[in-house]
């Protein structure tokens, strides 16, 4: 009988303590995405940050976001089970930030907290330009980089389709501003469009703006007929060889002769690449 009384007392005591003992806060935050919104001209940039908050219990509460001991955003009446919350932050361009997340909901056991971990914000593109330098095009760009791995130089002839023509490893040892250069020694005849793809160690990437330069030649390529049926006649003083590709860039025909047999091509749109000593020229051709 005495043991039963002791057991009953312990059960009641445990229930009372559970009512007044705060529950351990759960970890409930993870980084979803970030993106550069604007460069503000004073060394700061505004980024859009998206964070997933998951209380795990469906309680309605307030999610608060703290950067460097200062609340930068809060959202009330959030069920957060889970919810993706986006907000802007303005910090030093290219810096590394860590955001604390606190979720406060009425009732015992409904609170949780978390941290995004270190967020390495995107490379800041400071400048990008291209200029003709003799028979080649010289590309120069400046960036403020953090945790960057490599740059891929991409070129196209229409400002929409690009292919890689070279790559450069990052030269920065520490976070900061760096300058890069690349020479395109065989630019296309006509307008050349360039962009730079920046790759981080975590495989995230971003693109520069697109710049262009006109490398039109005085000597023209004479091609007829276009549209064509079963053959193309090609005359050029600069031609060493030619090839015909489809819109995906796959080579279908190639050669050096001036009369091109095209019976094996189906009706559609193609590109004829005239390969010269210094420059290449791309011509859109259509088979009827």
Helices and strands as residue ranges (DSSP letters): H 2-20, E 26-27, E 29-39, E 44-54, E 61-67, E 70-78, E 81-92, E 96-97, E 99-105, E 112-115, E 119-120, E 124-133, E 136-145, E 148-156, E 163-169, E 176-184, E 188-189, E 191-200, E 205-207, E 211-214, E 222-224, E 231-235, E 239-245, E 251-255, E 259-261, E 268-276, E 280-287
